[in-house]
Amino acid sequence: MKDKIKLSEGLEISRIITGLWQIADMERDGKTLDPDATAEFMEPYVIAGFTTFDMADHYGSSEIITGTFKNTNPLGNKVQLFTKWVPEPGEITLKDVRTANQTALDRMQQTSIDLMQFHAWNYPDPSWLDGLFHLKQLQEEGLIKHIGVTNFDAAHLRIACASGIPIVSNQICHSLLDQRAATEMTAVCMEYNVKLLAFGTLAGGFLTDKWLHKKEPSEKELTTWSQMKYKRFIDAAGGWNNYQNLLSAVKKVADKHDVSLANIATRYILENPNVASVIVGARLGERNHIEDNKKMLAISLSSEDINTIKEAQKKLLPIPGNCGDEYRNPPFLTASGDLSHHLDKIPKPFKITAPNTTREQIFSGTEWESFAGYCRAVKEGNRIYISGTTATHGAHMIGGADAAAQAHFVIDKIEAVLQTFETTLESVVRTRIFVHNINDWEPVARAHGERFKGINPANTLVEAKLVGDGYLVEIEAEAFIQN
């Protein structure tokens, strides 16, 4: 296998990206690594051909360390520096995006970022789209070379791409334990030419020889954030016995190729044609996996090898939800088991007005509401009535010509109303769907099916000529809140 791949025009990257999230773990006792001394440990990776490094605004001083290498080492011109911006949930202004981007540029001592990857916490609040539209503007100004996202699910990757955001990559968790990337995400990646950057391929070290035939550790025996996190993935996938069965199958394949279990676990993820690269973590200055990574790229898995692993995977339970849901919905598969070490709170998407003592209203601010004299939603007692809703956000029509993207965004707006009224989509008892062209009924119905799976409200779908050019779908909803 080649050690490089073209991610986008003008951006060739390593098939194995060196991830530096463990810098934060190395610095969590309050110490700060020396950037000059630590940067020297990047050189062996670059010499070996592993020239792409992945950081984030919250990975300790990782951006400073990599920027130091790029600006002081003779091999610095060979590296690609990827970073992430993970803003607090809520309103995102152009000023916010400029400030965050400039902070990254200053820390890395660069004039343009090779790949800026954006994370969104709360999809019902459309501020995440504002963030992406603003990043696109900075790209047009030359401050960002390429835009990626991280931990996006299939529906919202579709919304962003269909709305004209030039996304080249989605960085997500993907491993032998976690096959969510091989479901709905596949169609979106192929349709919009987005590649996946897979992290968690070794599940915090659990998919290595170290844990084969070992007893299940207690919570106190988990010593790193990664172990705390990925033990939750093991539990969600059916528990320790199913996990050990998987390790045994992978070990069988590894022994056949005379490589490590970790080699096979990582190499298998590159069998997904939508995966451009896998991200393998490094603790700079403590240990590296350079020689092991070289072995991994040299492996050629046979159909028999792949079937051996797939048979073991059949005993696993699917990880719940879609890609990235571990950061948005229970069960939270994070180190703490919730979002307490990530967020203080998630603000409500809308403000509530009360025209009288029994009624509450929400206005989303679209021109249609003021023009036609109605509100987005009314709450009267335990009932919530949500107006016919289109894929409108400010001056933007969201979703372009993709009916499924428009439908998902409309359901986001409905969910935003419910979230503001402190309830969820599970409260919905009735939906009515209007499609502009009956030929779009199936992608719209499938989007509705994905979002209301297990809720199953009463529903009607009809063809109707919608007001406004380009709108493909309109949905209204009714909800009932149980006492």
C-alpha positions in Angstrom: 0.0 0.0 0.0 1.2 3.5 -0.8 2.1 5.6 2.2 0.5 8.8 0.7 -3.0 9.6 -0.6 -4.4 12.7 -2.3 -7.1 14.1 0.0 -7.9 17.1 -2.1 -6.4 19.2 -4.9 -3.1 20.4 -3.5 -3.2 18.2 -0.4 -1.4 14.9 -0.3 -1.3 13.3 3.1 0.1 10.2 4.9 -2.1 7.1 5.1 -1.1 7.0 8.7 -1.5 10.4 10.4 0.2 11.0 13.7 -2.3 12.2 16.3 -1.2 14.4 19.1 -4.2 14.2 21.4 -2.0 12.6 24.1 -0.1 15.8 24.5 -3.1 17.0 26.6 -2.8 13.8 28.7 0.9 14.3 29.1 0.3 17.9 30.3 -2.8 17.3 32.5 -0.9 17.6 35.8 -0.3 21.3 35.0 3.1 21.0 33.3 3.8 22.3 29.8 6.1 20.4 27.5 9.1 22.2 26.1 8.2 23.0 22.5 11.8 22.9 21.1 12.8 19.7 22.8 9.5 18.0 22.1 9.4 19.1 18.4 12.7 17.1 17.9 10.8 13.9 18.4 8.7 14.6 15.3 11.7 14.3 13.0 11.9 10.4 13.0 8.2 10.3 11.8 8.9 12.7 9.0 12.1 10.8 7.9 10.0 7.6 7.8 7.4 9.3 5.6 4.7 10.0 8.2 4.5 13.7 7.5 0.9 14.5 8.5 0.1 15.6 12.1 -3.3 16.1 13.7 -3.9 18.5 16.6 -6.7 20.5 18.1 -7.2 23.7 20.0 -7.7 21.6 23.2 -4.8 19.2 22.7 -2.6 21.0 25.1 0.4 22.7 23.4 0.3 20.4 20.4 -0.1 23.3 17.9 2.9 25.1 19.4 5.1 22.0 19.2 4.2 21.2 15.6 4.6 24.8 14.6 8.0 24.9 16.2 9.0 21.9 14.1 7.7 23.3 10.9 9.5 26.6 11.4 12.8 25.5 12.8 13.6 22.0 11.4 15.0 21.6 7.8 12.3 19.0 7.2 9.6 21.4 8.3 8.5 22.1 4.7 7.5 18.5 4.2 4.8 18.3 7.0 1.1 18.9 6.8 -0.4 20.4 10.0 -4.1 19.6 10.7 -6.0 21.2 13.6 -9.5 21.5 14.9 -11.7 24.2 16.3 -14.2 23.0 18.9 -16.3 26.1 19.9 -18.7 26.3 22.8 -22.3 25.6 21.8 -24.4 28.7 20.9 -24.0 31.7 18.6 -21.0 31.7 16.3 -20.1 35.0 14.7 -17.5 35.8 12.0 -15.5 37.6 14.6 -15.5 34.4 16.7 -14.2 32.3 13.8 -11.5 34.9 12.9 -10.3 34.9 16.5 -10.1 31.1 16.8 -8.4 30.8 13.4 -5.9 33.5 14.2 -5.1 31.8 17.6 -4.3 28.6 15.7 -2.2 30.5 13.2 -0.3 32.3 15.9 0.3 29.0 17.9 1.6 27.2 14.7 3.4 30.3 13.4 1.7 30.0 10.0 -0.1 32.3 7.6 -2.6 29.6 6.4 -3.9 26.4 8.0 -3.5 23.2 5.9 -6.8 21.7 7.2 -9.2 23.3 9.7 -11.6 20.7 11.1 -14.8 21.9 12.8 -16.8 20.2 15.5 -20.5 21.0 16.4 -22.1 20.1 19.7 -25.7 20.7 19.1 -27.3 20.3 15.6 -30.8 21.7 16.5 -29.1 25.1 17.0 -28.2 26.2 13.4 -25.2 28.2 14.6 -23.0 25.2 13.5 -23.9 26.2 9.9 -22.9 29.8 10.6 -19.5 28.5 11.8 -19.0 26.6 8.5 -20.1 29.5 6.3 -17.7 31.7 8.2 -14.9 29.2 7.7 -15.6 29.1 4.0 -15.2 32.9 3.9 -11.8 32.6 5.6 -10.8 29.9 3.1 -11.7 32.3 0.3 -9.5 34.9 2.0 -6.6 32.4 2.0 -6.4 31.9 5.8 -7.5 28.3 5.5 -6.4 26.0 2.7 -9.0 23.2 3.3 -12.1 22.7 5.5 -12.8 19.4 7.3 -15.2 18.4 10.0 -14.9 16.1 13.0 -17.4 13.8 14.5 -20.2 14.7 12.1 -23.0 12.2 11.5 -24.1 11.3 8.0 -27.2 13.5 8.0 -25.4 16.7 9.0 -22.4 16.0 6.7 -25.0 15.8 3.9 -26.6 19.1 5.0 -23.3 20.9 5.0 -22.0 19.6 1.7 -25.4 20.1 -0.1 -25.3 23.7 1.2 -22.1 24.5 -0.6 -19.5 24.0 2.2 -16.4 22.5 0.4 -15.7 19.8 3.0 -12.9 17.4 2.1 -12.8 15.2 5.2 -14.7 14.0 8.3 -12.6 12.8 11.2 -14.6 10.1 13.1 -14.1 7.2 15.4 -13.9 4.0 13.4 -12.5 0.6 14.5 -13.1 -3.1 14.6 -15.5 -2.4 17.5 -17.1 0.6 15.9 -18.4 0.1 12.4 -20.8 3.1 12.2 -18.7 4.6 9.4 -19.8 1.7 7.2 -23.5 2.5 7.3 -25.2 5.7 6.3 -21.9 7.6 6.1 -20.9 5.5 3.0 -23.5 7.0 0.7 -22.8 10.6 1.7 -19.0 10.2 1.3 -19.4 8.8 -2.1 -22.0 11.3 -3.3 -20.0 14.4 -2.1 -16.4 13.0 -2.4 -15.6 13.4 1.3 -12.9 11.2 2.8 -12.8 9.8 6.3 -9.9 10.3 8.7 -10.3 7.4 11.2 -9.3 7.8 14.9 -9.7 5.3 17.7 -8.6 2.4 15.4 -6.8 0.8 18.4 -9.5 1.7 20.9 -7.2 3.4 23.3 -4.8 0.4 23.2 -7.5 -2.2 23.8 -7.1 -3.5 20.2 -3.5 -4.7 20.8 -1.8 -7.8 22.0 -1.5 -6.4 25.5 -5.1 -7.1 26.3 -5.5 -10.6 24.7 -6.7 -13.2 27.2 -6.6 -10.6 30.1 -9.3 -10.3 32.7 -11.7 -7.3 32.6 -10.1 -4.3 34.3 -11.9 -2.4 37.1 -12.6 1.2 36.7 -9.8 2.1 39.0 -7.3 0.1 36.8 -8.0 2.4 33.8 -5.1 4.8 33.8 -5.6 7.1 30.8 -8.5 9.1 29.4 -8.4 6.9 26.3 -8.8 3.7 28.3 -11.7 5.2 30.2 -13.4 6.2 27.0 -12.9 3.0 24.9 -13.8 0.6 27.7 -17.2 2.2 27.3 -17.1 1.2 23.6 -16.3 -2.4 24.6 -19.3 -2.4 27.0 -21.6 -0.9 24.3 -20.4 -3.5 21.8 -21.6 -6.4 24.1 -19.0 -6.7 26.8 -15.6 -8.2 27.6 -16.3 -11.8 26.3 -17.4 -10.6 22.8 -14.4 -8.3 22.8 -12.0 -11.1 23.7 -13.5 -13.2 20.9 -12.7 -10.4 18.5 -9.1 -10.1 19.7 -8.6 -13.9 19.3 -9.8 -13.7 15.7 -7.6 -10.7 14.9 -4.7 -12.5 16.6 -5.1 -15.4 14.2 -4.8 -13.1 11.2 -1.9 -11.3 12.8 0.1 -14.5 13.4 -0.5 -15.5 9.8 1.2 -12.3 8.6 3.8 -12.3 11.4 2.7 -8.8 12.6 1.0 -7.4 15.7 -2.6 -7.5 16.5 -2.5 -3.7 16.4 -1.2 -3.8 12.8 -4.2 -5.8 11.7 -6.7 -3.8 13.6 -5.5 -0.6 12.0 -4.9 -2.1 8.5 -8.5 -3.4 8.4 -9.9 0.1 8.7 -8.1 1.1 5.5 -10.1 -1.6 3.7 -13.0 0.9 3.9 -12.7 2.7 0.5 -13.9 6.0 2.0 -11.1 6.0 4.6 -8.2 8.1 3.4 -6.1 7.7 6.5 -6.0 6.3 10.0 -4.8 8.4 12.9 -2.4 6.7 15.3 -1.7 8.5 18.6 1.9 9.3 19.6 3.4 10.3 23.0 6.2 12.4 21.7 9.4 11.7 23.6 8.1 8.7 25.4 7.5 6.1 22.7 6.7 5.8 19.0 5.2 3.2 16.7 7.2 4.1 13.5 8.4 0.6 12.7 5.1 -0.9 13.6 3.3 1.6 11.3 5.6 0.7 8.4 4.7 -3.0 8.9 1.0 -2.1 8.8 1.2 -0.4 5.4 3.0 -3.5 4.0 0.1 -5.9 4.9 -2.2 -7.2 2.2 -5.3 -8.8 3.7 -6.9 -11.7 1.9 -10.6 -12.3 1.6 -10.1 -15.1 4.1 -8.5 -12.7 6.6 -11.4 -10.3 6.2 -14.0 -13.0 6.6 -12.3 -14.2 9.8 -12.6 -10.8 11.3 -16.2 -10.2 10.0 -17.4 -13.4 11.6 -16.1 -12.3 15.0 -17.7 -8.9 14.5 -21.1 -10.5 14.0 -21.1 -11.3 17.7 -20.7 -7.6 18.6 -23.6 -5.3 19.2 -23.6 -2.2 17.0 -22.4 1.0 18.7 -25.6 3.0 19.2 -26.4 6.0 17.0 -24.5 7.5 14.1 -20.9 8.7 13.8 -20.2 11.3 16.5 -23.3 10.6 18.6 -21.1 9.6 21.5 -20.6 13.4 22.0 -24.2 14.3 21.6 -26.6 11.6 22.9 -26.8 9.1 25.6 -25.1 6.8 26.2 -22.2 9.2 26.2 -19.1 7.1 25.2 -16.6 9.6 26.7 -14.0 9.3 29.3 -16.3 10.5 32.0 -19.5 8.9 30.6 -21.1 12.4 30.1 -20.1 15.8 28.7 -19.0 17.2 32.1 -15.4 17.5 31.1 -16.3 19.1 27.7 -19.2 21.5 28.4 -20.9 23.4 31.2 -24.3 23.6 29.5 -26.0 23.7 26.1 -28.0 26.9 25.6 -31.5 26.7 24.2 -31.7 27.4 20.4 -34.6 29.9 20.7 -36.1 32.4 23.1 -39.6 31.9 24.3 -42.2 34.8 24.4 -45.4 34.7 26.4 -48.3 36.7 24.9 -50.5 35.7 27.8 -50.6 33.5 30.9 -51.4 30.2 29.0 -49.6 30.5 25.8 -45.9 30.5 24.8 -44.5 31.2 21.4 -41.2 30.8 19.5 -40.1 32.9 16.5 -37.1 31.7 14.5 -36.6 35.1 12.7 -37.3 34.1 9.1 -38.8 36.7 6.9 -41.9 34.5 6.3 -43.0 34.8 9.9 -43.1 38.6 10.0 -44.5 38.8 6.5 -47.4 36.3 7.0 -48.1 37.0 10.7 -47.3 33.6 12.4 -44.8 32.1 14.7 -42.6 29.1 14.4 -44.3 27.3 17.3 -47.0 27.7 19.9 -47.2 25.8 23.2 -50.6 25.7 24.9 -50.7 23.5 28.0 -49.0 20.2 27.2 -49.4 20.6 23.4 -46.9 22.1 21.0 -47.9 23.1 17.5 -45.0 23.6 15.1 -45.7 25.5 11.8 -44.9 24.2 8.4 -41.1 24.5 8.3 -38.8 24.8 5.4 -35.0 24.6 5.1 -34.5 28.3 5.8 -31.7 29.8 7.9 -31.3 33.5 7.8 -30.6 34.5 4.3 -29.6 30.9 3.3 -31.7 28.1 1.8 -30.1 25.1 3.4 -29.6 21.7 1.6 -29.4 22.9 -2.0 -31.0 20.5 -4.4 -30.7 17.5 -2.0 -34.2 16.7 -0.7 -32.8 14.5 2.1 -30.5 17.3 3.3 -33.4 19.8 3.3 -35.6 17.3 5.2 -33.0 16.7 7.9 -32.5 20.4 8.4 -36.2 20.9 8.7 -36.3 18.2 11.4 -33.4 20.0 13.1 -35.5 23.1 13.3 -38.4 21.1 14.7 -36.1 19.6 17.2 -34.8 23.0 18.1 -38.3 24.1 19.1 -38.8 21.0 21.2 -35.3 21.5 22.8 -36.2 25.1 23.7 -39.5 23.8 25.3 -37.3 21.3 27.2 -38.5 18.2 25.4 -37.4 16.0 22.5 -38.5 14.5 19.2 -39.9 11.6 21.3 -42.8 14.0 22.2 -43.9 14.3 18.6 -47.2 12.6 17.9 -48.0 13.9 14.4 -46.1 15.1 11.4 -47.3 16.3 8.0 -44.9 16.3 5.1 -45.3 18.3 1.9 -43.0 17.7 -1.0 -42.8 20.0 -4.0 -42.2 17.1 -6.4 -43.5 13.7 -5.6 -40.3 12.2 -7.1 -38.6 13.4 -3.9 -40.9 11.4 -1.6 -38.5 8.6 -1.0 -35.3 10.5 0.2 -37.6 12.7 2.3 -39.4 9.7 3.8 -36.1 8.0 4.6 -34.8 11.1 6.3 -38.0 11.2 8.4 -37.6 7.4 9.1 -34.0 7.9 10.3 -34.9 10.8 12.7 -38.2 9.3 14.0 -37.0 5.7 14.3 -38.7 4.1 17.3 -40.9 7.2 17.8 -43.2 6.6 14.9 -45.6 9.5 15.0 -48.8 9.6 12.9 -47.7 10.9 9.5 -49.0 12.2 6.2 -46.9 12.8 3.1 -48.4 14.6 0.0 -47.3 16.5 -3.0 -47.9 20.3 -2.8 -46.5 23.3 -4.7 -44.4 25.0 -2.1 -43.9 28.8 -1.8 -40.4 29.9 -2.5 -37.9 28.9 -5.2 -35.8 25.9 -4.5 -37.7 24.5 -1.5 -38.3 20.8 -1.9 -40.0 19.9 1.4 -42.0 21.4 4.2 -42.9 19.7 7.5 -45.2 20.6 10.3 -45.5 18.8 13.6 -47.5 18.4 16.8 -46.1 17.2 20.1 -47.6 16.2 23.4 -45.6 16.5 26.7 -46.5 13.8 29.3 -46.9 15.1 32.8 
